[in-house]
Amino acid sequence: MTESRATSLRIAPHRLGLALLLAFGSAGAVQAQSLQELYDAARGFDASYLSARSLSDSAQYKAAQADALGRPSLGLGGSYTGQRLEPVSGLNFNAATAQVGLTGKYALYNPASSATIAQAQRALSVAQADLEVAEQDLIVRMAQAYFDVLAAKDTLSTSQAAKAAIAEQLASAKRNFEVGTATITDTREAQARFDLATATEIAADNDLRVKSVTLDQLVGRVGVTPKPLAVPVALPAVLPVTVDPWVTQADELHPSIRKARLALEVAKLDTTKARANDGVTVDMTGSVAVSNERTNIKNPQIATGAGEGTAKTASLGLSINYPLYAGGANQNRIKETLILEEKARNDLDYARRSVAEGTKRAFFGVQSLNAQVKAYEAAESSSKLALDATQLGYKVGVRVNLDVLNAQTQLYTTQRDLAKARYDVLVNGLKLRQASGQLKAEDVSAVNQLLAK
């Protein structure tokens, strides 16, 4: 064992630690943005979310249109009529009538209109549920894009650190070969690993660029730099710890199930409307009018006459309607709505089953990821110890250069996978809350507390 070889191996761990410090520490730049800040920006920029919000805002006015069916209506009307008569007898008759009046109508009893109003209120609730779905989707997309960038940065950092360490091993192998203490095999193995590390670094750099474009597009900014997780990383616990409470809460809170319930209620109201069309409707009607009439009569044989008069009229009444026969159209309409009502009931069952399945999948996925994080943390510690032992074995000649390279690769891969698993826990934790219908903007703030300040 030569002094130059031992010296180079003592320097390697120092440079490795420096490379990792620079790589991971650079993520905490001064201009880095938090998840909460970027989510707030996305709420004002994302076209998909803004479209859903506009649709939800318009629903209240559509419901107000239906409310008008339960209120009185009033109209103003006017007319002007002119008449001229010139018979062969020489008699000339001119008349002009002007009239203006108000007419009003109020539905005293109309079950179909009442059902229409109730349907409009449920449509408003559906629009609110759609907006809730859009908000939850935005949260998940924002978190996914945010942590995808962090994961891509970590991958690039570990690739660069691995390349730096392999480059040092390559230089050491070349020096040892020159002084005759190692074979050309060590140099070629190190060179092959260095070339592979270079390719891996290029791929990681491109992946980071792609992930960054996705995040920039989501928030409407350029060059977004997300803040990393605070060190030491403390992942939140998944509560409740069993899946059944999550499924129960999903059945009560999930917007998709709520929409399906509302759709069933709307279908039932359609049946009510169809049946009401065969029943009695009662309307109150009223009118007030003022008319003015002018007449002018000319006859050569008698005196000319002219007249003018004003009349005022008012009326108030009830209009009762009862359909006797409409060709069977309404009877078939009732049968149709009953079948559609059954369809809506089946859709509700399907929504419940789908949400329950999705919630279970998300819950078990988060549980598995948490277990993976613990396993990766143990593997990281073991890999560090294995690398130290391999480097020591290389010093004393019981290990070869390839063993050191393999130990380094194992450590870098474990650190990369550990970081990715932590991000996946956070993202899938949000997806679990989305699957159970509990995801709120406050959950973004909770995850935001885990980031570096």
URZI-V268974 format. One record per run of one state. SS is the DSSP state (h for helix, s for strand, l for the rest). FROM is the first residue (numbers start at 1). LEN is the number of residues. If there is no record, write none. Layout:
BEGIN
ss=<SS:SS>
from=<FROM:FROM>
len=<LEN:LEN>
END
This chain:
BEGIN
ss=<l:h:l:s:l:h:l:h:l:s:l:s:l:h:l:h:l:s:l:s:l:h:l:h:l:s:l:s:l:h:l:h:l:h:l:s:l>
from=<1:3:29:33:34:35:44:47:71:73:87:92:110:111:179:184:220:226:227:229:230:243:254:255:277:280:299:305:323:329:397:401:436:441:449:451:452>
len=<2:26:4:1:1:9:3:24:2:14:5:18:1:68:5:36:6:1:2:1:13:11:1:22:3:19:6:18:6:68:4:35:5:8:2:1:2>
END
